[in-house]
Amino acid sequence: MPEATPVHEAERLQGDLARAGITPYAWVINQSLLASGTADPLLCQRGTYEVPFVRRVADELAVRCALIPWLAEAPVGKTGLEQLVQ
């Protein structure tokens, strides 16, 4: 999630993995209001709070990064994942 606690926890995990010689392939940032395309003013404002966390991941922490919008229903199985990339 594009918020302080999840990003900091994932950053610490990435550090632990690096010490073990493991490099993550990519980061996935999910439940993003910023990427949701919402027109609701309150949700748009909350989406702007995500910007520094998304930038930190994309610019400093990850070689590859996927930003997944907030969805009313979680993508499940092959069909759900295919819908995400379309």
N, C-alpha and C positions, 0 to 999 in steps of 0.2 A: 504494500500500500504506500502511496506517496505522502507519508507523514513521518514526523521525526523518529518516533520510537521504532517502527518497522525498518526504516532505512538504517538507523544506527545499529540495530540488532543484526541485520543482514550484513552490514559492513564488518561487524565483529566476527560473524560466522565466516565471512570470506577470508579474514585474517587467519582464523584457525585453520581453515582449509589450506591456505598458502603455506603455513608452517608444516602441514602434512604433505606438501608437494602436490596439492590438488588445485587446479584452476577451473573455476566455474565457466561453463560455455557462454552463459548469458544470464542477465537479470530479467525477471518479469515483474513489472509494476502493474498490479491489478487494482480494480475498483476505483479507477480514476474518474472523478467528476470532470476534470479538465478535458479528458478525451471523450466524454460522453455526448458532447454536442447539445447539452441542455440549454434551454433559453430562459430557464427560471433564474431571476436575479440573485436570489440567495445561494442557489447551487453554483451559479457562475462565480460568485464571490468566493465561495469555499474552494472552487476549482483553482482560483488564482493563488491560494495558499499552497497548492501542490507544486507550483513552478520551481521553487528553489530545490525541492527534494528530487524532482524529476531531472533537473539539470545536474545536480550533484551525481546522481547515478549515471546518467548518460555521458557526462563530460569527464568524470573523475574515477568512478568505481567500476564501470563495466566496459568490456570491449564490445559487447552486443547488448541491446536492451529492447524489450518489447513493452509498449504501453497499452494496457487493456482497459477499455472503458468500464465504468460501472454498469452492470447489467441487472435487469430485474430477475433473471434466472441464470444460474450458473451453467456454463457450457459443459455438457456431459457427453463423454464418449467421442468417437470419431466424427460424428455429425456436428456436435457442438464445437469441436475444434476447427472443423472445416468452415463453419459459419464465421468464426473469428477472423479468419484470414481472407475472407471474401470482401 
